[in-house]
């Protein structure tokens, strides 16, 4: 049996803290975006498509850092709401291309100010150094996944 004193540090576990922080951050964005009929995942999807243009589901999943099956579900929900449009890849019938619709672009533009307010508020709450550290950690994780040959 592990001595209780050795388990005390587990209350400060970075994995646990990051999961709690991720849920708190997601809830804050979801609350702000709800007025626009969006969730944080949908906003991120729309912003990514707006910046990068039409993408395969695999490329979206890799860029955003989600599993392909999760991205497929997110795309299906956004497609049902008319925010994105999907079509078969002309060169690969197994791949699906996704693009933002005019309705999705309008929703993104309408939600941008509320997204910015939450982004700025959370950055102020955790400090710009911590926010930048979080971005560096996330970027390093993505690079490590790519180095291991994660499939798109």
QUIGIQUI-V324712 format. One record per backbone hydrogen bond with DSSP energy under -0.5 kcal/mol. CO is the residue of the C=O (numbers start at 1). NH is the residue of the N-H. If there is no record, write none. Layout:
((CO NH) (CO NH))
This chain:
((3 6) (3 7) (4 7) (4 8) (7 10) (8 11) (9 12) (10 13) (13 17) (14 18) (15 19) (16 20) (17 21) (18 22) (19 23) (20 24) (21 25) (22 26) (23 27) (24 28) (25 29) (26 30) (27 31) (28 32) (29 33) (30 34) (33 36) (33 38) (34 37) (39 43) (40 44) (41 45) (42 46) (43 47) (44 48) (45 49) (46 50) (47 51) (48 52) (49 53) (55 98) (56 60) (57 61) (58 62) (59 63) (60 64) (61 65) (61 66) (67 71) (68 72) (69 73) (70 74) (71 75) (72 76) (73 77) (74 78) (75 79) (76 80) (77 81) (78 83) (78 84) (79 82) (83 101) (85 99) (87 97) (92 89) (92 95) (95 89) (96 57) (97 87) (98 55) (99 85) (101 105) (102 106) (103 107) (104 108) (105 109) (106 110) (107 111) (108 112) (111 115) (112 116) (113 117) (114 118) (115 119) (116 120) (117 121) (118 122) (119 123) (120 124) (121 125) (122 126) (123 127) (127 131) (128 132) (129 133) (130 134) (131 135) (132 136) (133 137) (134 138) (135 139) (136 140) (137 141) (138 142) (139 143) (140 144) (141 145) (142 146) (143 147) (144 148) (145 150) (146 149))
